[in-house]
Amino acid sequence: MYTYSDVHVFVEYPQTSLGSEDAVGHLFHQDPNDWKKPAQNFAYSLGGPSGRNKEIYVNIFRNDDGERVPCSEYHFTCQGSKVCPYTNQDTLKTPHASATHEDILLCLRQDWENNMAIASPSCDIFRKTSALIIALHKTGCPVAEHETAYISQSEDEDKDEDEDPANLYHNKIRRGYMPSTATCQGRLNLKFDEKNKPYIKCKYYSKAGNRDHYIHYLDDSYDMSYLKAYFNEDSEEVNQIEQSANNLGYGPLSSCTTVSNFSAQCAFCPFDHRTPAGDLLQPKMQHLECHVKLRVIEPHIEFRKFCPWILVTSKGAHTHPIPFPQKTPPAIREELFRLFNMLSDDLADLTPRQFLRHPILKAYLHDCFPLQIMPALSDLHVSIANRLHLKAYIKQAKKNSYPDGTGWEGLLHLKQQQDEHLPPEEHYLRKVVEIMGTESEERHEEDVPAKQDHVGLRISDIAFQHVVDFDKFKMACIDRVNNTSVIFCHVFLTQQTAATHHRIFEEIEEIVKHDTGRPLQWRHLHANTAEETPDGMILQWAADQHGGQAKGLVICSPAISTH
């Protein structure tokens, strides 16, 4: 029996037994007000056969009067691991009852050494070329079918009699997803242009005659000799190249060392292998079963304050490799999401790279590890060192904070929230105006409040189209003191007529009047002297060479129309 007296301590590799009759117990102390499930911290994947038994009583769970308290019992089974079928599985089925810190370090060390032994630019180029062969040549042309392709009789016979394992593999890897648009049935070929630059080209014969469409050009990061041999169906040259790669420890003919946790998302080996039939594909991972039984016993909710313990028993030996610590414990995930919530507006466009460099995270790590000079996020848990893993948590945090996303719908949601909970003077989205387009479509316009504390050049620019189907109007000024520009607003338009710009300037005028108590001020009209430069007055206005802007501004500002 192992007893863990500290509250919320998490164990990832619980000790089990090698004997068939013995069981090892683990007793976890819990906080009655914050009850946790210690089995969620286990690195082993748990699943069926599983279930829940009826109410039971155990001798170690008693109240203050010494009476046994009713408990609930759950049972789970270790799901084992997944391995590549081209791995020497005899070396993987070593029974183990525990995984110590040294064992984990040894596994990680061996995995690192295996990767470093074959790490080279030639290995990267070879694997990238092999992936291209599978992605393009085996799956066919990815371009949408423009018309029904005509396939010759010989090609049709080859297609019917060839139950290609590679095709079956690609059907399985879709996991039930079927493309909404039919793709071209033409064959892909490797070609060279007049400058000897290689490219992949699809050619099929249609009723209208020959028709070619190009896929993409290739750069120098591919093994062109391997591609030439494969597309020319030179099996002897292909075998020679792959044998050379095998001598260096990589390629489809080399033995594989890929092992993953059962709960990992990967269903297929990430590396290419040559099947006995001669096909090149990424095989489906095979399941290494395990029969370790785990029982979880915990008091009923009303008795937890008298008996704040959870008992986990483990029986049997693990007959699969020690799983890597890829699963983040719930307590660590809660800390991550707490940090995400502290980022406030920075969360909207947060990336893993930005999060790792954020001052809030650095301050948090220094508080957690005061003796380390430069603590890293992986010091919390090694699983967070995977940026794809971290990216998934960031995506979930964004979804929680921005249920409508960070696009236009999310902007409307934020405005509704600020209108309901913030006073008018604290609104950071001041106007959302509907503009009717040329086809009576409902469009929207965003105006950020214009600051009136700079004097200088006002610029209205409509030259850029940052959103599809919308023209963007931008108004900014030059801050002479700080030698920088200040953007006041962005407005997205469906047309550039004078009436549209008139509407824009009316809204801007209304916002300025609401904020300052006066309409737009022009220095040459409203200043007392020629030398006076009071704050909030427009010194000069520069705009695009578009008649709609000029007419819309003149109609909106009578002061301009009279000069």
Buried (B, 14 or more C-beta within 10 A) or exposed (E): EEEBEEEBEBBBBBBBBEEEEEBBBBBBBBEEEEBBBBBEBBBBBBEEEEEEEEEEEBEEBBEEEEEBBBBBBBBBBBBBBBBBBBBEBEEBEEEBBBBEEEEBEEBBEEBEEEEEEBEEEEBEBBBEBBBBBBEBBBBBBEBEBEEEBBBEEEBEEEEEEEEBBBBEBBEEBEEEEEEEEEEBBBBBBBBEEEEEEBBBBBBBBEEEEEBEEEBEEBEEEBBBEBBBBBBEEEEEBBBEBBEEBBEBBBBBBBEBBBBBBBBBEEEBBEBBBBBEEEBBBBBBBBEBEBBBBBBBBBBEEEBBEBBBBBBBBBBBBBBBBBBBBBBBBBBBBEBBBEBBEBBEEBBBEBEBEBBBEBEBBBEBBEEEBEEEEEBEBEBBBBBBEBBEBBBBBBEBBBEEBBEBEBEBEBBBBBBEEBEEEEEEEEEEBBBBBEBEBEEEEEBBBBBBBBBBEBBBBBBBBBEEEEEEEBBBBBBBBBBEEEEEEBBBBBBBBBBBBBEBBBBBBBBBBBBBEEBBEEEBBBBEEBBEEEEEEEEBBBBBBEBBEBEBBBBBBBBBBEBBEEE
